Amino acid sequence: MFTNNEYEDMHLVLGECRNNAAAAATKVYCNRYALGRHLNSNVLRRLARRNGKRSANRHRGRPRTTRTPQMEEVVVNLVY
């Protein structure tokens, strides 16, 4: 299990390496954080895969109904 700070560092390295979790990201992480735990590329691959799933599913679900131009107009008319 990694700490939140370690996950944050992994996210930064993945971003720099454009989600290439292979040897490039692992080498960058291990060189930058030499005193910390060394990773294998599977940890970064899982993190990159998990991030990809979250961003792909971000716009799914119930449509926005409370903050639409029509509702904003109703609220403005109620206030003024």
C-alpha positions in Angstrom: 0.0 0.0 0.0 1.3 3.4 -0.9 0.8 6.7 0.8 -1.2 9.5 -0.8 2.0 11.5 -1.3 3.6 8.5 -3.2 0.5 8.2 -5.4 0.7 11.9 -6.1 4.3 11.5 -7.2 3.4 8.6 -9.4 0.6 10.7 -11.0 3.1 13.4 -11.7 5.6 11.0 -13.3 2.9 9.4 -15.4 1.8 12.8 -16.6 5.4 13.7 -17.6 5.8 10.3 -19.4 2.4 10.8 -21.1 0.9 7.7 -19.3 3.6 5.5 -20.6 3.9 3.2 -17.6 6.6 1.0 -19.0 10.3 1.3 -18.3 10.4 5.1 -19.0 8.1 6.1 -16.2 9.5 3.5 -13.8 13.0 4.7 -14.4 12.0 8.4 -14.0 10.2 7.6 -10.7 13.1 5.6 -9.3 15.7 8.1 -10.3 13.7 11.0 -8.9 12.7 9.3 -5.7 15.8 7.1 -5.1 15.3 7.0 -1.3 11.7 5.8 -1.5 10.3 2.5 -2.5 11.2 1.3 -5.9 8.3 0.4 -8.2 7.9 -2.1 -10.9 6.1 -1.0 -14.0 2.9 -3.0 -13.0 2.1 -0.5 -10.3 2.2 2.4 -12.7 0.3 0.4 -15.4 -2.5 -0.2 -12.9 -2.6 3.4 -11.9 -2.7 4.5 -15.6 -5.4 2.0 -16.4 -7.5 3.2 -13.4 -7.1 6.8 -14.4 -8.2 6.1 -17.9 -11.3 4.4 -16.7 -12.2 7.3 -14.5 -11.8 9.9 -17.3 -13.8 7.8 -19.8 -16.7 7.4 -17.4 -16.7 11.0 -16.2 -19.6 12.2 -18.3 -21.9 9.2 -17.7 -24.9 9.0 -15.4 -27.7 11.4 -14.8 -27.8 14.5 -17.0 -27.4 17.9 -15.3 -30.9 19.3 -14.5 -30.3 21.8 -11.8 -27.8 24.1 -13.5 -29.3 24.7 -16.9 -29.9 28.1 -18.6 -33.6 27.6 -18.0 -33.2 27.0 -14.3 -30.8 29.9 -14.0 -33.4 32.1 -15.6 -36.0 30.9 -13.1 -33.7 31.6 -10.2 -32.9 35.1 -11.5 -36.6 35.9 -11.9 -37.3 34.7 -8.4 -34.5 36.9 -6.9 -35.4 40.1 -8.8 
